[in-house]
């Protein structure tokens, strides 16, 4: 009588994390190829899928960076002698009021 040997669970293959700048560069390459090269439908779908994943990864990295900056500003403001938080984009978009310019 033959016994089946248990097969080990296959670990999910994780892609190495790509830094933000590399992900943006690859995303730009994909867009350029889709816009400028005569690609077959399957290739277009693959490019779109890869681009969607890269976009989500970049948005996540930006969200984490924004959150970390807000945490740093909150910690700085909470310390004695802490500085005011930097102006937000919304505050700067408001117009020509004195003190609303970064440079």
C-alpha angles and dihedrals in degrees: 000000000000121000123208112234114226113254117228116248111262111238117229110256109237120201114230113259113260122215118248096252093050091048092051090048092051091046090053090050091052093049092048091050092048092049100041109027128069098241126177118245094257091053091048091052091048091050091048092050093049091046092051091053092047091048092052090048092050092048090051092050091049092049091051091048092050091048092049091049090051090050091050092049092048091050091048093048091048093056119087108267090015118160128243115267116263115265115269124237090251091055091049093048089059096087147254102336116141113265095023095101122093095206 
